[in-house]
Amino acid sequence: MSSLFDLEPVAIKAEPHHSGQDTSDIWLTPPFIIDALGGPDSFDLDPATPLTMPWPTAKRRYTIEDNGLTSAWMGRVWLNPPYSRPAYSRFMGRMADHGHGTALIFARTETRTFFDCVWDRASALLFLAGRLNFYTAEGRPGGANAGAPSVLCAYGEADAAVLESCGLDGRFVRLAA
């Protein structure tokens, strides 16, 4: 029987982080988020990077050509997953299984993926104040905000400690692991 987190190959495409009114499928993490969490050199891997990336997010990056769902994950992971289904749930399942790193997702706390991969598996959360303005593939601010609140999800105690002291405006919540 197949589960939500089976890692067989799936068609992965970048999906908008914004509303259905967006014209681009690629919305990049604002660089200040990565910097506040220790900078790109503090992350060993970003398994969901667009083909072109105007700034680094980790020492090693997988693009759609590498298929971050089936490639090996190592060390501290930075994850801003594609938001298409089922890729989003599978990336979050893989992150929860890996157990070391930080993910940036919408704070849709009532969803099955949030319950299965965040509430039940993450070490801590940082609900960001306000709404992020993601960046375009060209590295420019995307204009309107994301249309939903965002949360940083820490997996492992080291990443929970980074979230707690990162200085980003928001509400830190430690979870019972």
Phi, psi and omega in degrees: 000137183276145178246171181303330189253015176306144187254023175297153183303140175228156175288117182250125173228149178291137179241156180295145172274350185256193181287174179295357179277354183290151178254353180243150177264356185243121177230115189267149175298131175302134183304329182297334177293309179301315180299318181294336181266010176118356179086166184298330180287349178275347177256133180279331186210140165240106185277003184220060183261140174297162180302320175245132184225119185286348177211156180285149175241341181197167178299321180234140182227138172256137174255183178303330179292333180271341185053085181299346176283329184253347178280158181292137174258141180217148174063206181282124186253137168257130181226117166244090192288158169296145186264003176286152176259140009268003184303317181304308181297322180291318176297317180293323175297319178295320179296314180298320178294321180294317172073016181213103179149193182223138177241146175248117181220171172290148181275060177266078192290347183266354186282159179300316180298320179297317179295312185289323190250344182243292182308316185272353188227332183285160179268328181198161179228150169233104176282115185285138177289138180071194180240137181289152167253107178287169182250156178281171178299337179277355179091015178259148174305139186283358179095255182295157179288174188295343179085358178204155177289154180244157178221141171264129183247117180265135176243117183099151184294326179296317179288327175299318179295322177297314179301317184297328185248010188287340178085000176288142182287124180166194181243119179273135179227120175274137181254149175282117183271000000 
